[in-house]
Structures are given as C-alpha cells and as structure tokens.
Amino acid sequence: MHLEADGNPVHEGILSEFLQHHPQLKAISSHNFHAEAFEEALRLRGFRIFNLAMVRRPFQRLISMYKYFGRIPPTHELSHMASQLDLQSFIRLLIDRHPHMIDNPQVNTIANYGFYRCGVSDDDLKKAWARFRTFALCAPVERYDEAMVVLEYFNSPAYLPAGLNMAYVRQNVSKVLPGENDLKKIIGDSNYTWLESLHNLDEHLWNYANAELERRIGLVPNFAARLLDFQERCRRLACHDPFRRVIKESKAAVAIRMAAKVSPLQGAHTSRITGR
C-alpha cells in the first residue's frame, strides 16, 4: 500500500498509526520516506522492517526528475517551471536556487534522512554507505530485474509459505528527450561541468551499490535461471494486465503485489516491507 503524508516526511507516529489501521499489510511505499531509521521503534511494536532503496546515476536522475515535474499538475514551483523551461534552463534553476536537489541528494537522503544542512561531504558518503549496505534492497535502479531476483531469494523466508513475488508491470513511461544520449549537450556545457564534480559522492554511492548487488548475486544459486523465470513472470503478468495497451512501452518503476513504488523525486528511492 502507498502511504502519502500531504507532502511531508513520514515520521514514526504517522507510520505506526498507519500500520495499526492496516495490520495485514506486507509492504508500504511512500514518496515521503526519507530513509528514516524506524527499525527500533517499530520492533518494539512487533514489526520487522526490511528497508528497500535503489539509487540512480546522478545525471539520469536529473533528467528523470525534469520529466516527472513536467508531467504532473503545476501545483509546485518546480512542476510549473518544468512545464515552462527547457531542460538546460530547469537544471540551471536547480543549481541557482535548489542546492538540496542537486548536491548529492541520494547520499544526503540516506546519511541525513533527507535533511539538507550544508554541502554534502565525504563523511556523509561514509555514513550513507554504512547504512545502505545493510538494506534488504541495495542496488542501482538500472539493474531493477536483477535486484528483484536477489530480493525474492533473500527475503522470501520471512513470507512463507508463498514467499515474495516481485513480478511487475512497467509503468510511468516518459518519452526520450531529443539528444538524451548526449548528456553534456542536452544538459549544457556549463551545467554539466558544474554538476560533474558536484555529483561525485552520489556517483560513488551508485558504484558501491552496483558492486554490492554483484556480491549478492554471487550468493544466489542458479541466478541466471531465476532471472529468466522472473522475467517470464513479468511477461505473463503484463499479458493479463487490463491496461497493457496503455503502458506496454513504460518504464520499470513499480513492482506489483508485494513490491513498493520507487520515485526519483527525493534522490534515493526508499520503501519498507514490514512483517509481524
């Protein structure tokens, strides 16, 4: 189930109340999870917490964010500006007025629960990685299918007898922008030069997550066969989906059934799977 909190970060009280009113839930997602540490508080209430987060390459994340703001109703300054500005001008706006959205936001989300105080540092990267590497899902978005196979294998014992089935139907498609394969050109030379050095810590976090996914894949028996089976389940699910004709070209963003929706909006994508 997806939990919204009127655009505000989900805090312990909101989450506890939500779980009390929905005791049969097995997964919760929210655009407003900022990687807060709920484990101890919810453990005392009888819940087990599996943190799920995926990170994205910084430049691709910015482009995705521009597309997202451009397609939602213009009720927010950035959604209004995304509908009015080209990509280069939108990114310039972020650089000039919204440093928290371009200064290694994925590291900041995991290290500091999304609270931006000042420039993100090497110490923040160390703190973020020390937490992120312990998450049940620690992987790059670009390797979504492989990450879901790993998650199914390691976390299904908590959901016996059925286990986890993370098969999904692709959703939230965005059209490819003209020239999107040439990042420096589409983002603009000055923007790209500024962001290339600024994004260094988020890029490191992505590389760490990629290496951690490789490590976990090596611990999954018959991984290649499991991946083929997973992709076949996704194909079958899509064939039976009533909205398939609308979304057949869409992007992998939602794991149907027990998975939690991920969003590029706040940097790192964070969700929770809970169990009694």
N, C-alpha and C positions, 0 to 999 in steps of 0.2 A: 504494500500500500504506500502511496505517496503522501508525504506529510508536508504541508505548507504552513508557514507561520507569519503570514501577512508581510513577507519580505524580510522579516527579522531573523537573526540567527536562532536556531533551535537550541534552547538551553535545557538543563536537566529536568526542570519542572514540567516543561511542555512535553518532553519525551516520555517521562514517567506517566503523566496523565493520559497521554495517547495510548500507551501500552496497556494501561489499566482498563481502558474502554474498548480495547481490541485485543483480548487475551489470546486469540487463536492465530495472530499474525506470525508469519515466519520471516518476512522481510519488510523493511521500511526503507524508503529513499526520500530524499528531500534536496531541493536546490539550496537549502539553507543550513545544511550540515557544514560546519567549518572545521572538521576533524577534531572536534572537542573530545576530551577524554571522559567518556561516560562509564567506562568499564566498572570501576569500583562502586559507584553509586548504584548502578543497576544490578550488579552482582548481589548486593545486599537485599535487593527486591526479588531475587530468584531468577534473574535473567542472565544468559550468557550472550556475549557480544562478539560478533565477527565483523571487524572493520573492513570495508571494501573501498579501495581508492585506485584510480588509474590516472596517470599523468600523460601529458601530450607534449610534443615538440613545441617550443615556445612560439615560433613564427606561425606555424599551422594553427595553434591555439588562437592567436590574434585574428587570423583570417576567419576562423570559425565563429569567434565572438562577434565580429563585424556582421557576418551573415545572420547570426541569431538576433542581434539587436535590430537588424534591418527588416526582419520578417514579423516581429511581434508588434502589437499595437503601440503607438508612440506615447506611452504614458510615463516614460522615464526620459531624462535628458539624453542619455546615450542612445535609446531607441529612436528618439526624434532626430538626433544628429546623424545616426547611421542611415536613416532614410533620406537625408538631405546631402550628405557628403560622400565623395568617393573614398576608397579605402585609404589612400595616402593621407588625405585630409583628416579622416577619422583617427588614424593612428597618431598623427601629429597632435590632435586634440588630447588623446590619452597621455602622450608624452608631456604635454604642457600643463595639463590640469588634473590628471588622474594617475599619479605615480604608483598608487597601490595596485593598479590593474596591469602595469607593465614591468614593475620591479620584482621579478622572480615570484609571482603570486602563488605558484604551486608550493614552493619551498616555504613561503610565509604562512600559507594555509595550514600546512602540517606542523610546522615548528611553533607557530604562534596563534593557532586556531583562527587564522584569518584576520587578526588584529594587526594593523599596519602602524608602526610607531615611527620608523625611520628606515633608511636604506638597509635592505636585506644583506646579511653578512655571511662569511664562511662559517661562523658559529651557528647561524640559523640552518645552514645546509647540514651540518653535523647533527644538530638536534632533529631536523626533519627526517634524515635518513635513519637515525636510531629508532624512531617511531615507525616510519613507513615500512621498513624491512620486516617488522613483526605483524603487519596487517595480513588478514586472510587473503586479501587480493592486493597484490603489489605488482603492478605491471604497466606497460605503456598501452595507451588506447589503440595504437596502431596494430597491436597484436591481440585484438579482442578475442577471437575464437580460441587461440591457444590458451589465453588466460582463463577462459571459462572452463576448458577441459581440466586444467590444473585445479581450479576452484571446486569443480564437481568431485574430483578424486579425493582431495584432502578434507573436504567439509561434509561430504555425504554421510559419514558415520554419525554426525550429530542429528541427522534427519532420517534415521532408519524407521521403517523398512524401505520406504520409497527412495530415500536419498534425494540429492539435488538434481534437477533437470534444468540447465541454464539455456536451453534452446530458445531462440528469439526470432522475431520478425523485424527486419530492418525498418527504421522509421526516421523521421526528422531529416529528410533529404534537403540538401542545399545544392543549388546549381554551382558548377565550377565557374569561377570568375575568369574572364578573358586574361590570359597570361599568367594564370595562377602557378604554373610550373616554373616560372622565373621569379623567385621570391624577391630578389633585390630590385628588379624592375617594377614589380607590381606594388611593392611597399614603398619604394622611393629610396634613392641612394642615401640621403642624409638620415632618414628614419632608420634604414637598415643598419648603417654604420653605428648609430647610437645604440640601437637595441641589441646588436650582435654582442657587444661587450656586456651590456646590462643583463642579458638573458643567461649569462654564463652559469649561474647556480642552478637555474631551472633545467638547463641542458645537462648539467652533471646529474641532477636528480633523475632525469629521464634515462640516462645511460646506466645509472645504478639499478633502476627498476628493470631495465631490459636485461641486465646481467642476472638479477635475482630471478626473473621469470625463467631464464635459461637454466639456472640452477635447479629450480623446482621441476621443470620439465624433465630433467635428468633423473628425478626421483619417481616419476610416474611410469609404471610398467606399461608396455605396449602403447606408448603415447601416440605414435603415428596412426595406429588403428583406432584409438579412441577419438582422435581428431576427425578422422573420416566419418566415424559414426555420429559425432556431434554435428558435423556439417550436413549429414543426411537428415538428421532430426530437424535441423533448422529448415532444410528444404521442404520436408513434409509439412512442417508447421506453416510455412508460407503458402503452400498449395491449398491448405484448408482455411486460410485467413480470409474473412469476408472483404477485407479492404486491400487485398493483394494488388488489384489493378491500380490502385492509387499509390501504393508505396513500394512497388516492386523494385524501383531504382533507388530506394532510400538508403541512408547511411546506418551502419550498425551503431545504435545508441541505447537500445532498450533490451534487456533480457527478460523475456516474458516468463510468467509463472512465479519463480522464486527469486529472480534477479531484481536488482534495483537500478532505477534510471540514473544515468550519469549525465552531467551537464558541464560544458566548458566554461560556464559563466564566471565562477569564482576561482578558477585555477584548478587545483587538484579536485578530482571527482570523488566525493565521499558519500558512502551509504552505510547502512548497517543491516546485517542479518542477525536476528535475535532468536533465542530458543529458551524454553524453560528447562 
